[in-house]
Amino acid sequence: MMGGFGRLDLHGLDLSADQRSKLAEIHADVERKQWDLMRSMHELGWRSGGKGGDTLDEAQARKTYDAMAALRKQMFDNALDARQRIDAILTPQQRQQVRRAWGGQ
């Protein structure tokens, strides 16, 4: 049903219908959250860049950087949360398969 989940490959895990349904819900939730954050980043970039001028507004540049960093952190937090939610759905054997697929033991 699902290919990868971000960088998490879920192929070949012999998922039950219930697991697939729950994973699809997580995927839709995370995708919505991440796209909302990406839109915010895009808007922030448009508002802060391209207006040019003879001088750099260092305070504004730092404020924009901090805002972008906060959005990136939220995206990272969303990915971690999704991974925890996915791990809660997978069986221990399925989690081990995922770890092996990514070179972990």
PEVEN-V690591 format. One line per field, one symbol per residue. phi: phi as a letter, one per 30 degrees, with the letter a starting at -180 (. if undefined). psi: psi as a letter, one per 40 degrees, with the letter a starting at -180 (. if undefined). A space follows every 10 residues. Layout:
phi = ???
psi = ???
This chain:
phi = .cdcciccdc dichddddde ddddddeddd eddddedddd dddddddcci dhkdbcdddd ddddeddddd dddddddddd ddddddeddd dedddddddd dcicc
psi = dibigbehhe ieefiidddd dddddddddd dddddddddd ddddddddie eaidihgddd dddddddddd dddddddddd dddddddddi iddddddddd deei.
